[in-house]
């Protein structure tokens, strides 16, 4: 029971972190530039967060730093005029996703984990849902079901950018799984050797 609760807490913490990072990327992609001092209020409006400004601001700042470390955002200016914007790498990736030309690399060694994208986009946003499916297919994901797609390599950043680009938040989940039922066909699909054989 304790172990289950601990897992749920870790998953909830990571989901919250992902929501914050998605909101930041969405804000930067839309505005072009995000003033650091305004980051917390702007992104939190998107997230509909509960009260607790100090902690929320710390979470947003941590997420901003992580996105900078990953090379998706860069800092501009200092002091009160300190802000962040998408890097060339981030802009290029967003542009490729827009054009449906992004392709994930499969040249690296598989780490034994599957990346699964699960989504539940309402009918009123059907166009975004259809575009999401098209982009996942174009960048190399394999379809498991209509709203479940799989990929063998780490791709959290590109999924986050897709979510930001299509203005999809909680409707899209990024899951890392150790095993997938019927996995043999995915080993074949991605040209990966089954480590259990």
C-alpha positions, 0 to 999 in steps of 0.5 A: 500500500505504501509503495503504491502511494509512493508511486502515485506521488512520484507520477503526480509530481512528474505530471505537474512538472510536465504541465508546467513545462508544457505551459512555458513552451506554449507561452514562449511559442505564442508570445515569442519572448517570456519575461522571467518575472512574469513567467509564473503568473502567465503560465499559471493562468494556463494551468488554472493552479491553486493558490500558493504563489511562492512554491508555484514560482519555484516550480516554474523557475525550475522548469525554465532552468531545465528547458534552458539546460536541454537547449530548448530555451535561451535566456536573454537580458539580465535583471528586471528585463531577463527573459527567455525565448525558444532557441534555434533548435526549439524553433526548428523543431516547432517549425518541423512539427508544424510542417509535419516533417519532424522525424525522430532518430532511431540510430541509438541503442534501445534502453529497454523502455517504450515511450507511449503517447496516449491522448483523449482530445474531445470531438470539438477539437477534432482538427487538433486530434487529427493533426496530432495523429498525423504528426506522430505517424510522420515522426515515426511512432507506431499506432497501437490504437487510434489514441495510443502510439508507441516509440522505443526511444526517449522523446519527451521533449518533442512530445512536449513541443507537439503538445505546446504547438497544438495547445494540448495539455492534459489531453495528451499523456507521455508514458514510459513503459518497461513492457507492452503486450504484443510487443513482438510486433513493435520489435519488428516494426522498429528493427529492435532485437527482443532482449528476452529471446 
